[in-house]
Amino acid sequence: MSMHLLAGAVAPAAHTSLAAGGIGGSGRAGATVFAAVALASVVVGGLALSRSGRGAGEGRVQALVAAAAGVIGLVLSAWHLALTTEGLGSGQGRAGAVAGVAFGLTGAVLGGVALARSRRTA
């Protein structure tokens, strides 16, 4: 009898916290991971951009990785923002998702510019 009462009390609370927390888990964990992926794309994009000036074909793989990781971080962070309902400081990870959108956009642009520069012939 007490197990049924306990299961009835825990299940709605768990469902509510997951639904309010966005994707990637409840709270800040998912947004932090998405922002880290997007930040990595900025770092790799910067390295690719520095290599792309050396000659044709240099840094091409890094540019593709940066562009792909930037788009992934951007999309997942934007999705997290769309699914959360509370404001900043509520523990749902909205600040991390906002940072992930900014980093993702920056990483995708850096990767795209580095890819364009790596295609040029010397």
Biopython code that builds the backbone (N, CA, C, O; Angstrom):
import numpy as np
from Bio.PDB.StructureBuilder import StructureBuilder

atoms = [
    (1, "MET", "N", (0.818, -1.188, 0.000)),
    (1, "MET", "CA", (0.000, 0.000, 0.000)),
    (1, "MET", "C", (0.867, 1.258, 0.000)),
    (1, "MET", "O", (0.584, 2.196, -0.745)),
    (2, "SER", "N", (1.921, 1.294, 0.826)),
    (2, "SER", "CA", (2.758, 2.479, 0.883)),
    (2, "SER", "C", (3.581, 2.646, -0.391)),
    (2, "SER", "O", (3.921, 3.774, -0.747)),
    (3, "MET", "N", (3.916, 1.539, -1.100)),
    (3, "MET", "CA", (4.669, 1.637, -2.345)),
    (3, "MET", "C", (3.859, 2.350, -3.425)),
    (3, "MET", "O", (4.408, 3.126, -4.208)),
    (4, "HIS", "N", (2.561, 2.087, -3.466)),
    (4, "HIS", "CA", (1.718, 2.748, -4.457)),
    (4, "HIS", "C", (1.606, 4.243, -4.181)),
    (4, "HIS", "O", (1.594, 5.051, -5.109)),
    (5, "LEU", "N", (1.524, 4.604, -2.923)),
    (5, "LEU", "CA", (1.448, 6.015, -2.573)),
    (5, "LEU", "C", (2.754, 6.726, -2.906)),
    (5, "LEU", "O", (2.753, 7.852, -3.402)),
    (6, "LEU", "N", (3.869, 6.051, -2.625)),
    (6, "LEU", "CA", (5.168, 6.635, -2.914)),
    (6, "LEU", "C", (5.368, 6.789, -4.411)),
    (6, "LEU", "O", (5.846, 7.829, -4.864)),
    (7, "ALA", "N", (5.010, 5.771, -5.190)),
    (7, "ALA", "CA", (5.169, 5.848, -6.644)),
    (7, "ALA", "C", (4.273, 6.927, -7.227)),
    (7, "ALA", "O", (4.666, 7.611, -8.172)),
    (8, "GLY", "N", (3.090, 7.089, -6.685)),
    (8, "GLY", "CA", (2.185, 8.130, -7.178)),
    (8, "GLY", "C", (2.676, 9.525, -6.860)),
    (8, "GLY", "O", (2.404, 10.463, -7.609)),
    (9, "ALA", "N", (3.393, 9.675, -5.764)),
    (9, "ALA", "CA", (3.886, 10.993, -5.382)),
    (9, "ALA", "C", (5.168, 11.366, -6.109)),
    (9, "ALA", "O", (5.402, 12.545, -6.372)),
    (10, "VAL", "N", (6.004, 10.388, -6.438)),
    (10, "VAL", "CA", (7.289, 10.657, -7.071)),
    (10, "VAL", "C", (7.148, 10.826, -8.576)),
    (10, "VAL", "O", (7.789, 11.707, -9.149)),
    (11, "ALA", "N", (6.339, 10.020, -9.226)),
    (11, "ALA", "CA", (6.244, 10.042, -10.684)),
    (11, "ALA", "C", (5.816, 11.405, -11.236)),
    (11, "ALA", "O", (6.456, 11.881, -12.174)),
    (12, "PRO", "N", (4.781, 12.057, -10.715)),
    (12, "PRO", "CA", (4.441, 13.366, -11.264)),
    (12, "PRO", "C", (5.537, 14.416, -11.044)),
    (12, "PRO", "O", (5.768, 15.264, -11.907)),
    (13, "ALA", "N", (6.205, 14.358, -9.900)),
    (13, "ALA", "CA", (7.263, 15.328, -9.630)),
    (13, "ALA", "C", (8.429, 15.123, -10.584)),
    (13, "ALA", "O", (9.003, 16.103, -11.059)),
    (14, "ALA", "N", (8.797, 13.884, -10.880)),
    (14, "ALA", "CA", (9.887, 13.612, -11.811)),
    (14, "ALA", "C", (9.510, 14.051, -13.214)),
    (14, "ALA", "O", (10.341, 14.614, -13.927)),
    (15, "HIS", "N", (8.287, 13.806, -13.617)),
    (15, "HIS", "CA", (7.842, 14.205, -14.955)),
    (15, "HIS", "C", (7.844, 15.724, -15.088)),
    (15, "HIS", "O", (8.242, 16.250, -16.128)),
    (16, "THR", "N", (7.411, 16.428, -14.066)),
    (16, "THR", "CA", (7.373, 17.884, -14.110)),
    (16, "THR", "C", (8.774, 18.469, -14.199)),
    (16, "THR", "O", (8.998, 19.411, -14.958)),
    (17, "SER", "N", (9.724, 17.925, -13.434)),
    (17, "SER", "CA", (11.071, 18.487, -13.457)),
    (17, "SER", "C", (11.759, 18.220, -14.789)),
    (17, "SER", "O", (12.513, 19.070, -15.262)),
    (18, "LEU", "N", (11.525, 17.071, -15.405)),
    (18, "LEU", "CA", (12.121, 16.803, -16.703)),
    (18, "LEU", "C", (11.481, 17.649, -17.787)),
    (18, "LEU", "O", (12.170, 18.128, -18.688)),
    (19, "ALA", "N", (10.180, 17.836, -17.712)),
    (19, "ALA", "CA", (9.508, 18.632, -18.732)),
    (19, "ALA", "C", (9.905, 20.098, -18.636)),
    (19, "ALA", "O", (10.006, 20.778, -19.658)),
    (20, "ALA", "N", (10.130, 20.587, -17.437)),
    (20, "ALA", "CA", (10.484, 21.990, -17.265)),
    (20, "ALA", "C", (11.968, 22.247, -17.495)),
    (20, "ALA", "O", (12.374, 23.399, -17.641)),
    (21, "GLY", "N", (12.778, 21.203, -17.529)),
    (21, "GLY", "CA", (14.218, 21.383, -17.610)),
    (21, "GLY", "C", (14.791, 21.404, -19.003)),
    (21, "GLY", "O", (15.996, 21.610, -19.147)),
    (22, "GLY", "N", (14.007, 21.205, -20.031)),
    (22, "GLY", "CA", (14.537, 21.212, -21.385)),
    (22, "GLY", "C", (15.083, 19.858, -21.766)),
    (22, "GLY", "O", (14.739, 18.847, -21.154)),
    (23, "ILE", "N", (15.943, 19.833, -22.787)),
    (23, "ILE", "CA", (16.510, 18.572, -23.243)),
    (23, "ILE", "C", (17.871, 18.369, -22.596)),
    (23, "ILE", "O", (18.458, 19.308, -22.058)),
    (24, "GLY", "N", (18.360, 17.157, -22.651)),
    (24, "GLY", "CA", (19.656, 16.859, -22.073)),
    (24, "GLY", "C", (19.617, 16.694, -20.580)),
    (24, "GLY", "O", (20.651, 16.806, -19.921)),
    (25, "GLY", "N", (18.458, 16.431, -20.029)),
    (25, "GLY", "CA", (18.324, 16.291, -18.593)),
    (25, "GLY", "C", (17.697, 17.524, -17.993)),
    (25, "GLY", "O", (17.534, 18.545, -18.660)),
    (26, "SER", "N", (17.354, 17.420, -16.743)),
    (26, "SER", "CA", (16.716, 18.563, -16.100)),
    (26, "SER", "C", (17.785, 19.514, -15.590)),
    (26, "SER", "O", (18.858, 19.080, -15.169)),
    (27, "GLY", "N", (17.508, 20.762, -15.624)),
    (27, "GLY", "CA", (18.394, 21.756, -15.067)),
    (27, "GLY", "C", (19.528, 22.149, -15.977)),
    (27, "GLY", "O", (19.387, 22.195, -17.199)),
    (28, "ARG", "N", (20.658, 22.432, -15.357)),
    (28, "ARG", "CA", (21.787, 23.028, -16.064)),
    (28, "ARG", "C", (22.664, 22.050, -16.818)),
    (28, "ARG", "O", (23.452, 22.471, -17.666)),
    (29, "ALA", "N", (22.558, 20.769, -16.544)),
    (29, "ALA", "CA", (23.510, 19.795, -17.104)),
    (29, "ALA", "C", (23.486, 19.782, -18.630)),
    (29, "ALA", "O", (24.540, 19.857, -19.262)),
    (30, "GLY", "N", (22.324, 19.690, -19.220)),
    (30, "GLY", "CA", (22.231, 19.642, -20.678)),
    (30, "GLY", "C", (22.734, 20.915, -21.311)),
    (30, "GLY", "O", (23.495, 20.863, -22.277)),
    (31, "ALA", "N", (22.327, 22.057, -20.792)),
    (31, "ALA", "CA", (22.754, 23.334, -21.356)),
    (31, "ALA", "C", (24.259, 23.521, -21.231)),
    (31, "ALA", "O", (24.885, 24.105, -22.115)),
    (32, "THR", "N", (24.840, 23.037, -20.152)),
    (32, "THR", "CA", (26.285, 23.145, -19.971)),
    (32, "THR", "C", (27.027, 22.300, -20.994)),
    (32, "THR", "O", (28.042, 22.736, -21.538)),
    (33, "VAL", "N", (26.536, 21.105, -21.258)),
    (33, "VAL", "CA", (27.160, 20.239, -22.262)),
    (33, "VAL", "C", (27.046, 20.869, -23.646)),
    (33, "VAL", "O", (28.013, 20.866, -24.408)),
    (34, "PHE", "N", (25.874, 21.409, -23.978)),
    (34, "PHE", "CA", (25.681, 22.029, -25.290)),
    (34, "PHE", "C", (26.571, 23.255, -25.447)),
    (34, "PHE", "O", (27.133, 23.477, -26.520)),
    (35, "ALA", "N", (26.706, 24.047, -24.396)),
    (35, "ALA", "CA", (27.581, 25.216, -24.450)),
    (35, "ALA", "C", (29.046, 24.797, -24.579)),
    (35, "ALA", "O", (29.823, 25.470, -25.258)),
    (36, "ALA", "N", (29.427, 23.698, -23.938)),
    (36, "ALA", "CA", (30.808, 23.211, -24.055)),
    (36, "ALA", "C", (31.112, 22.741, -25.472)),
    (36, "ALA", "O", (32.202, 22.991, -25.987)),
    (37, "VAL", "N", (30.161, 22.065, -26.104)),
    (37, "VAL", "CA", (30.337, 21.641, -27.502)),
    (37, "VAL", "C", (30.484, 22.861, -28.398)),
    (37, "VAL", "O", (31.345, 22.895, -29.277)),
    (38, "ALA", "N", (29.643, 23.862, -28.170)),
    (38, "ALA", "CA", (29.704, 25.072, -28.975)),
    (38, "ALA", "C", (31.008, 25.833, -28.735)),
    (38, "ALA", "O", (31.589, 26.372, -29.677)),
    (39, "LEU", "N", (31.473, 25.882, -27.482)),
    (39, "LEU", "CA", (32.743, 26.542, -27.182)),
    (39, "LEU", "C", (33.912, 25.807, -27.836)),
    (39, "LEU", "O", (34.851, 26.439, -28.320)),
    (40, "ALA", "N", (33.856, 24.479, -27.850)),
    (40, "ALA", "CA", (34.892, 23.706, -28.539)),
    (40, "ALA", "C", (34.913, 24.034, -30.029)),
    (40, "ALA", "O", (35.979, 24.058, -30.644)),
    (41, "SER", "N", (33.743, 24.287, -30.612)),
    (41, "SER", "CA", (33.704, 24.643, -32.032)),
    (41, "SER", "C", (34.374, 25.991, -32.278)),
    (41, "SER", "O", (34.985, 26.193, -33.327)),
    (42, "VAL", "N", (34.265, 26.915, -31.322)),
    (42, "VAL", "CA", (34.939, 28.207, -31.463)),
    (42, "VAL", "C", (36.452, 28.018, -31.426)),
    (42, "VAL", "O", (37.175, 28.621, -32.219)),
    (43, "VAL", "N", (36.928, 27.191, -30.515)),
    (43, "VAL", "CA", (38.372, 26.938, -30.404)),
    (43, "VAL", "C", (38.897, 26.257, -31.664)),
    (43, "VAL", "O", (39.908, 26.681, -32.224)),
    (44, "VAL", "N", (38.225, 25.219, -32.106)),
    (44, "VAL", "CA", (38.657, 24.500, -33.311)),
    (44, "VAL", "C", (38.534, 25.402, -34.540)),
    (44, "VAL", "O", (39.383, 25.350, -35.429)),
    (45, "GLY", "N", (37.494, 26.223, -34.599)),
    (45, "GLY", "CA", (37.335, 27.153, -35.715)),
    (45, "GLY", "C", (38.444, 28.186, -35.765)),
    (45, "GLY", "O", (38.911, 28.544, -36.846)),
    (46, "GLY", "N", (38.870, 28.669, -34.606)),
    (46, "GLY", "CA", (39.990, 29.610, -34.561)),
    (46, "GLY", "C", (41.283, 28.964, -35.023)),
    (46, "GLY", "O", (42.064, 29.579, -35.750)),
    (47, "LEU", "N", (41.510, 27.732, -34.607)),
    (47, "LEU", "CA", (42.702, 27.016, -35.072)),
    (47, "LEU", "C", (42.645, 26.761, -36.570)),
    (47, "LEU", "O", (43.655, 26.902, -37.259)),
    (48, "ALA", "N", (41.493, 26.394, -37.074)),
    (48, "ALA", "CA", (41.327, 26.149, -38.506)),
    (48, "ALA", "C", (41.537, 27.434, -39.294)),
    (48, "ALA", "O", (42.135, 27.414, -40.370)),
    (49, "LEU", "N", (41.052, 28.545, -38.767)),
    (49, "LEU", "CA", (41.216, 29.821, -39.457)),
    (49, "LEU", "C", (42.681, 30.230, -39.506)),
    (49, "LEU", "O", (43.131, 30.796, -40.502)),
    (50, "SER", "N", (43.421, 29.952, -38.454)),
    (50, "SER", "CA", (44.847, 30.290, -38.469)),
    (50, "SER", "C", (45.617, 29.394, -39.426)),
    (50, "SER", "O", (46.593, 29.840, -40.028)),
    (51, "ARG", "N", (45.205, 28.148, -39.581)),
    (51, "ARG", "CA", (45.869, 27.238, -40.511)),
    (51, "ARG", "C", (45.480, 27.493, -41.961)),
    (51, "ARG", "O", (46.270, 27.232, -42.868)),
    (52, "SER", "N", (44.277, 27.997, -42.187)),
    (52, "SER", "CA", (43.809, 28.149, -43.557)),
    (52, "SER", "C", (44.584, 29.212, -44.322)),
    (52, "SER", "O", (44.579, 29.201, -45.553)),
    (53, "GLY", "N", (45.244, 30.119, -43.633)),
    (53, "GLY", "CA", (46.031, 31.146, -44.295)),
    (53, "GLY", "C", (47.373, 30.641, -44.792)),
    (53, "GLY", "O", (48.047, 31.342, -45.547)),
    (54, "ARG", "N", (47.776, 29.460, -44.396)),
    (54, "ARG", "CA", (49.095, 28.924, -44.767)),
    (54, "ARG", "C", (49.147, 28.386, -46.184)),
    (54, "ARG", "O", (50.212, 28.383, -46.802)),
    (55, "GLY", "N", (48.030, 27.934, -46.705)),
    (55, "GLY", "CA", (48.034, 27.390, -48.058)),
    (55, "GLY", "C", (46.725, 26.700, -48.357)),
    (55, "GLY", "O", (45.881, 26.513, -47.481)),
    (56, "ALA", "N", (46.573, 26.327, -49.612)),
    (56, "ALA", "CA", (45.331, 25.679, -50.039)),
    (56, "ALA", "C", (45.192, 24.319, -49.369)),
    (56, "ALA", "O", (46.142, 23.537, -49.352)),
    (57, "GLY", "N", (44.028, 24.034, -48.821)),
    (57, "GLY", "CA", (43.751, 22.739, -48.219)),
    (57, "GLY", "C", (44.136, 22.613, -46.759)),
    (57, "GLY", "O", (43.789, 21.624, -46.114)),
    (58, "GLU", "N", (44.845, 23.596, -46.225)),
    (58, "GLU", "CA", (45.269, 23.528, -44.827)),
    (58, "GLU", "C", (44.086, 23.824, -43.907)),
    (58, "GLU", "O", (43.353, 24.787, -44.133)),
    (59, "GLY", "N", (43.898, 23.019, -42.887)),
    (59, "GLY", "CA", (42.858, 23.235, -41.895)),
    (59, "GLY", "C", (41.454, 22.885, -42.355)),
    (59, "GLY", "O", (40.480, 23.272, -41.709)),
    (60, "ARG", "N", (41.330, 22.160, -43.459)),
    (60, "ARG", "CA", (40.008, 21.843, -44.009)),
    (60, "ARG", "C", (39.202, 20.940, -43.075)),
    (60, "ARG", "O", (38.013, 21.176, -42.859)),
    (61, "VAL", "N", (39.835, 19.921, -42.527)),
    (61, "VAL", "CA", (39.121, 19.002, -41.637)),
    (61, "VAL", "C", (38.712, 19.730, -40.356)),
    (61, "VAL", "O", (37.600, 19.547, -39.862)),
    (62, "GLN", "N", (39.601, 20.541, -39.832)),
    (62, "GLN", "CA", (39.269, 21.310, -38.630)),
    (62, "GLN", "C", (38.115, 22.269, -38.901)),
    (62, "GLN", "O", (37.252, 22.463, -38.045)),
    (63, "ALA", "N", (38.098, 22.869, -40.094)),
    (63, "ALA", "CA", (37.012, 23.788, -40.442)),
    (63, "ALA", "C", (35.681, 23.055, -40.510)),
    (63, "ALA", "O", (34.665, 23.570, -40.046)),
    (64, "LEU", "N", (35.680, 21.871, -41.079)),
    (64, "LEU", "CA", (34.443, 21.080, -41.145)),
    (64, "LEU", "C", (33.973, 20.673, -39.753)),
    (64, "LEU", "O", (32.779, 20.725, -39.461)),
    (65, "VAL", "N", (34.897, 20.271, -38.901)),
    (65, "VAL", "CA", (34.547, 19.891, -37.528)),
    (65, "VAL", "C", (33.993, 21.090, -36.770)),
    (65, "VAL", "O", (33.003, 20.965, -36.050)),
    (66, "ALA", "N", (34.619, 22.238, -36.926)),
    (66, "ALA", "CA", (34.151, 23.442, -36.241)),
    (66, "ALA", "C", (32.758, 23.847, -36.710)),
    (66, "ALA", "O", (31.901, 24.194, -35.897)),
    (67, "ALA", "N", (32.536, 23.802, -38.012)),
    (67, "ALA", "CA", (31.224, 24.175, -38.537)),
    (67, "ALA", "C", (30.147, 23.207, -38.059)),
    (67, "ALA", "O", (29.062, 23.628, -37.657)),
    (68, "ALA", "N", (30.447, 21.915, -38.101)),
    (68, "ALA", "CA", (29.457, 20.918, -37.670)),
    (68, "ALA", "C", (29.174, 21.023, -36.174)),
    (68, "ALA", "O", (28.014, 21.002, -35.762)),
    (69, "ALA", "N", (30.220, 21.136, -35.361)),
    (69, "ALA", "CA", (30.018, 21.246, -33.906)),
    (69, "ALA", "C", (29.306, 22.547, -33.553)),
    (69, "ALA", "O", (28.496, 22.578, -32.627)),
    (70, "GLY", "N", (29.600, 23.612, -34.278)),
    (70, "GLY", "CA", (28.917, 24.881, -34.035)),
    (70, "GLY", "C", (27.431, 24.796, -34.320)),
    (70, "GLY", "O", (26.616, 25.295, -33.545)),
    (71, "VAL", "N", (27.075, 24.162, -35.437)),
    (71, "VAL", "CA", (25.663, 24.016, -35.780)),
    (71, "VAL", "C", (24.951, 23.113, -34.775)),
    (71, "VAL", "O", (23.824, 23.399, -34.368)),
    (72, "ILE", "N", (25.603, 22.032, -34.378)),
    (72, "ILE", "CA", (25.005, 21.120, -33.397)),
    (72, "ILE", "C", (24.794, 21.833, -32.067)),
    (72, "ILE", "O", (23.715, 21.743, -31.482)),
    (73, "GLY", "N", (25.815, 22.542, -31.584)),
    (73, "GLY", "CA", (25.684, 23.284, -30.333)),
    (73, "GLY", "C", (24.620, 24.362, -30.419)),
    (73, "GLY", "O", (23.881, 24.584, -29.459)),
    (74, "LEU", "N", (24.536, 25.033, -31.559)),
    (74, "LEU", "CA", (23.540, 26.086, -31.757)),
    (74, "LEU", "C", (22.125, 25.520, -31.735)),
    (74, "LEU", "O", (21.251, 26.053, -31.051)),
    (75, "VAL", "N", (21.901, 24.450, -32.473)),
    (75, "VAL", "CA", (20.565, 23.864, -32.559)),
    (75, "VAL", "C", (20.121, 23.301, -31.207)),
    (75, "VAL", "O", (18.996, 23.548, -30.773)),
    (76, "LEU", "N", (20.994, 22.549, -30.544)),
    (76, "LEU", "CA", (20.617, 21.961, -29.264)),
    (76, "LEU", "C", (20.393, 23.030, -28.187)),
    (76, "LEU", "O", (19.488, 22.896, -27.364)),
    (77, "SER", "N", (21.199, 24.071, -28.191)),
    (77, "SER", "CA", (21.005, 25.150, -27.218)),
    (77, "SER", "C", (19.710, 25.905, -27.483)),
    (77, "SER", "O", (18.982, 26.240, -26.549)),
    (78, "ALA", "N", (19.421, 26.173, -28.751)),
    (78, "ALA", "CA", (18.167, 26.855, -29.080)),
    (78, "ALA", "C", (16.968, 25.990, -28.709)),
    (78, "ALA", "O", (15.952, 26.496, -28.233)),
    (79, "TRP", "N", (17.091, 24.700, -28.925)),
    (79, "TRP", "CA", (16.010, 23.780, -28.564)),
    (79, "TRP", "C", (15.793, 23.779, -27.047)),
    (79, "TRP", "O", (14.659, 23.779, -26.569)),
    (80, "HIS", "N", (16.899, 23.778, -26.304)),
    (80, "HIS", "CA", (16.810, 23.832, -24.847)),
    (80, "HIS", "C", (16.112, 25.121, -24.403)),
    (80, "HIS", "O", (15.267, 25.098, -23.508)),
    (81, "LEU", "N", (16.467, 26.234, -25.026)),
    (81, "LEU", "CA", (15.815, 27.497, -24.697)),
    (81, "LEU", "C", (14.317, 27.454, -24.984)),
    (81, "LEU", "O", (13.514, 27.988, -24.219)),
    (82, "ALA", "N", (13.952, 26.817, -26.085)),
    (82, "ALA", "CA", (12.538, 26.754, -26.457)),
    (82, "ALA", "C", (11.733, 25.902, -25.480)),
    (82, "ALA", "O", (10.543, 26.148, -25.283)),
    (83, "LEU", "N", (12.363, 24.910, -24.870)),
    (83, "LEU", "CA", (11.635, 24.004, -23.986)),
    (83, "LEU", "C", (11.595, 24.445, -22.533)),
    (83, "LEU", "O", (10.789, 23.930, -21.758)),
    (84, "THR", "N", (12.436, 25.374, -22.151)),
    (84, "THR", "CA", (12.414, 25.829, -20.762)),
    (84, "THR", "C", (11.412, 26.964, -20.601)),
    (84, "THR", "O", (11.153, 27.723, -21.535)),
    (85, "THR", "N", (10.858, 27.065, -19.406)),
    (85, "THR", "CA", (9.783, 28.020, -19.191)),
    (85, "THR", "C", (10.151, 29.140, -18.230)),
    (85, "THR", "O", (9.601, 30.237, -18.332)),
    (86, "GLU", "N", (11.048, 28.899, -17.319)),
    (86, "GLU", "CA", (11.400, 29.899, -16.306)),
    (86, "GLU", "C", (12.436, 30.864, -16.863)),
    (86, "GLU", "O", (12.961, 30.653, -17.957)),
    (87, "GLY", "N", (12.728, 31.904, -16.126)),
    (87, "GLY", "CA", (13.695, 32.905, -16.531)),
    (87, "GLY", "C", (15.112, 32.537, -16.122)),
    (87, "GLY", "O", (15.370, 31.439, -15.630)),
    (88, "LEU", "N", (16.022, 33.475, -16.335)),
    (88, "LEU", "CA", (17.413, 33.273, -15.937)),
    (88, "LEU", "C", (17.496, 33.170, -14.419)),
    (88, "LEU", "O", (16.764, 33.856, -13.706)),
    (89, "GLY", "N", (18.376, 32.322, -13.932)),
    (89, "GLY", "CA", (18.549, 32.151, -12.500)),
    (89, "GLY", "C", (17.583, 31.167, -11.864)),
    (89, "GLY", "O", (17.534, 31.047, -10.640)),
    (90, "SER", "N", (16.819, 30.465, -12.679)),
    (90, "SER", "CA", (15.838, 29.528, -12.130)),
    (90, "SER", "C", (16.392, 28.116, -11.987)),
    (90, "SER", "O", (15.730, 27.251, -11.413)),
    (91, "GLY", "N", (17.588, 27.871, -12.498)),
    (91, "GLY", "CA", (18.177, 26.540, -12.409)),
    (91, "GLY", "C", (17.865, 25.650, -13.590)),
    (91, "GLY", "O", (18.204, 24.467, -13.574)),
    (92, "GLN", "N", (17.225, 26.189, -14.616)),
    (92, "GLN", "CA", (16.888, 25.386, -15.782)),
    (92, "GLN", "C", (17.962, 25.422, -16.859)),
    (92, "GLN", "O", (17.845, 24.707, -17.854)),
    (93, "GLY", "N", (18.984, 26.216, -16.697)),
    (93, "GLY", "CA", (20.077, 26.246, -17.649)),
    (93, "GLY", "C", (19.890, 27.217, -18.797)),
    (93, "GLY", "O", (20.529, 27.070, -19.838)),
    (94, "ARG", "N", (19.034, 28.198, -18.628)),
    (94, "ARG", "CA", (18.798, 29.150, -19.720)),
    (94, "ARG", "C", (20.040, 29.983, -20.020)),
    (94, "ARG", "O", (20.304, 30.273, -21.187)),
    (95, "ALA", "N", (20.800, 30.373, -19.023)),
    (95, "ALA", "CA", (22.011, 31.171, -19.259)),
    (95, "ALA", "C", (23.040, 30.354, -20.043)),
    (95, "ALA", "O", (23.687, 30.878, -20.950)),
    (96, "GLY", "N", (23.190, 29.087, -19.700)),
    (96, "GLY", "CA", (24.095, 28.225, -20.446)),
    (96, "GLY", "C", (23.632, 28.009, -21.875)),
    (96, "GLY", "O", (24.450, 27.917, -22.791)),
    (97, "ALA", "N", (22.326, 27.929, -22.068)),
    (97, "ALA", "CA", (21.795, 27.760, -23.419)),
    (97, "ALA", "C", (21.990, 29.022, -24.245)),
    (97, "ALA", "O", (22.272, 28.942, -25.440)),
    (98, "VAL", "N", (21.844, 30.187, -23.622)),
    (98, "VAL", "CA", (22.096, 31.442, -24.337)),
    (98, "VAL", "C", (23.563, 31.514, -24.755)),
    (98, "VAL", "O", (23.875, 31.897, -25.882)),
    (99, "ALA", "N", (24.457, 31.144, -23.845)),
    (99, "ALA", "CA", (25.884, 31.107, -24.182)),
    (99, "ALA", "C", (26.141, 30.087, -25.282)),
    (99, "ALA", "O", (26.957, 30.333, -26.171)),
    (100, "GLY", "N", (25.459, 28.946, -25.237)),
    (100, "GLY", "CA", (25.616, 27.930, -26.277)),
    (100, "GLY", "C", (25.175, 28.424, -27.643)),
    (100, "GLY", "O", (25.797, 28.092, -28.652)),
    (101, "VAL", "N", (24.111, 29.211, -27.689)),
    (101, "VAL", "CA", (23.663, 29.786, -28.969)),
    (101, "VAL", "C", (24.724, 30.740, -29.508)),
    (101, "VAL", "O", (25.052, 30.697, -30.694)),
    (102, "ALA", "N", (25.261, 31.597, -28.651)),
    (102, "ALA", "CA", (26.277, 32.558, -29.094)),
    (102, "ALA", "C", (27.556, 31.842, -29.534)),
    (102, "ALA", "O", (28.113, 32.158, -30.585)),
    (103, "PHE", "N", (28.021, 30.883, -28.736)),
    (103, "PHE", "CA", (29.230, 30.141, -29.103)),
    (103, "PHE", "C", (29.011, 29.310, -30.357)),
    (103, "PHE", "O", (29.893, 29.234, -31.212)),
    (104, "GLY", "N", (27.845, 28.688, -30.475)),
    (104, "GLY", "CA", (27.552, 27.863, -31.640)),
    (104, "GLY", "C", (27.541, 28.673, -32.922)),
    (104, "GLY", "O", (28.079, 28.245, -33.943)),
    (105, "LEU", "N", (26.930, 29.838, -32.865)),
    (105, "LEU", "CA", (26.897, 30.708, -34.040)),
    (105, "LEU", "C", (28.306, 31.164, -34.408)),
    (105, "LEU", "O", (28.676, 31.170, -35.582)),
    (106, "THR", "N", (29.085, 31.541, -33.407)),
    (106, "THR", "CA", (30.458, 31.978, -33.650)),
    (106, "THR", "C", (31.304, 30.841, -34.217)),
    (106, "THR", "O", (32.067, 31.052, -35.160)),
    (107, "GLY", "N", (31.180, 29.647, -33.659)),
    (107, "GLY", "CA", (31.951, 28.502, -34.150)),
    (107, "GLY", "C", (31.571, 28.111, -35.564)),
    (107, "GLY", "O", (32.438, 27.766, -36.367)),
    (108, "ALA", "N", (30.284, 28.161, -35.881)),
    (108, "ALA", "CA", (29.842, 27.827, -37.241)),
    (108, "ALA", "C", (30.370, 28.843, -38.247)),
    (108, "ALA", "O", (30.791, 28.471, -39.342)),
    (109, "VAL", "N", (30.351, 30.123, -37.882)),
    (109, "VAL", "CA", (30.864, 31.152, -38.787)),
    (109, "VAL", "C", (32.376, 31.017, -38.961)),
    (109, "VAL", "O", (32.880, 31.108, -40.081)),
    (110, "LEU", "N", (33.100, 30.800, -37.865)),
    (110, "LEU", "CA", (34.551, 30.609, -37.974)),
    (110, "LEU", "C", (34.884, 29.397, -38.842)),
    (110, "LEU", "O", (35.787, 29.457, -39.677)),
    (111, "GLY", "N", (34.154, 28.300, -38.646)),
    (111, "GLY", "CA", (34.378, 27.115, -39.474)),
    (111, "GLY", "C", (34.083, 27.366, -40.933)),
    (111, "GLY", "O", (34.817, 26.897, -41.803)),
    (112, "GLY", "N", (33.013, 28.103, -41.218)),
    (112, "GLY", "CA", (32.669, 28.423, -42.601)),
    (112, "GLY", "C", (33.699, 29.312, -43.268)),
    (112, "GLY", "O", (34.056, 29.091, -44.425)),
    (113, "VAL", "N", (34.182, 30.323, -42.545)),
    (113, "VAL", "CA", (35.203, 31.213, -43.098)),
    (113, "VAL", "C", (36.501, 30.449, -43.333)),
    (113, "VAL", "O", (37.149, 30.625, -44.365)),
    (114, "ALA", "N", (36.879, 29.604, -42.382)),
    (114, "ALA", "CA", (38.101, 28.807, -42.546)),
    (114, "ALA", "C", (37.965, 27.835, -43.708)),
    (114, "ALA", "O", (38.930, 27.604, -44.436)),
    (115, "LEU", "N", (36.784, 27.264, -43.890)),
    (115, "LEU", "CA", (36.563, 26.361, -45.015)),
    (115, "LEU", "C", (36.667, 27.107, -46.343)),
    (115, "LEU", "O", (37.251, 26.590, -47.296)),
    (116, "ALA", "N", (36.112, 28.302, -46.416)),
    (116, "ALA", "CA", (36.194, 29.098, -47.633)),
    (116, "ALA", "C", (37.645, 29.483, -47.934)),
    (116, "ALA", "O", (38.076, 29.462, -49.087)),
    (117, "ARG", "N", (38.389, 29.833, -46.884)),
    (117, "ARG", "CA", (39.804, 30.206, -47.105)),
    (117, "ARG", "C", (40.659, 29.011, -47.492)),
    (117, "ARG", "O", (41.631, 29.154, -48.234)),
    (118, "SER", "N", (40.298, 27.821, -46.988)),
    (118, "SER", "CA", (41.098, 26.630, -47.317)),
    (118, "SER", "C", (40.857, 26.167, -48.750)),
    (118, "SER", "O", (41.672, 25.425, -49.297)),
    (119, "ARG", "N", (39.763, 26.587, -49.365)),
    (119, "ARG", "CA", (39.469, 26.204, -50.755)),
    (119, "ARG", "C", (40.222, 27.033, -51.759)),
    (119, "ARG", "O", (40.397, 26.602, -52.898)),
    (120, "ARG", "N", (40.673, 28.203, -51.379)),
    (120, "ARG", "CA", (41.397, 29.075, -52.297)),
    (120, "ARG", "C", (42.712, 28.427, -52.712)),
    (120, "ARG", "O", (43.359, 27.743, -51.919)),
    (121, "THR", "N", (43.084, 28.646, -53.928)),
    (121, "THR", "CA", (44.381, 28.146, -54.395)),
    (121, "THR", "C", (45.423, 29.229, -54.182)),
    (121, "THR", "O", (45.138, 30.419, -54.318)),
    (122, "ALA", "N", (46.619, 28.811, -53.852)),
    (122, "ALA", "CA", (47.683, 29.764, -53.541)),
    (122, "ALA", "C", (48.288, 30.380, -54.770)),
    (122, "ALA", "O", (49.197, 31.203, -54.665)),
]
sb = StructureBuilder()
sb.init_structure("model")
sb.init_model(0)
sb.init_chain("A")
sb.init_seg("    ")
for serial, (resi, resn, name, xyz) in enumerate(atoms, 1):
    if name == "N":
        sb.init_residue(resn, " ", resi, " ")
    sb.init_atom(name, np.array(xyz, "f"), 0.0, 1.0, " ", f" {name:<3s}", serial, name[0])
structure = sb.get_structure()
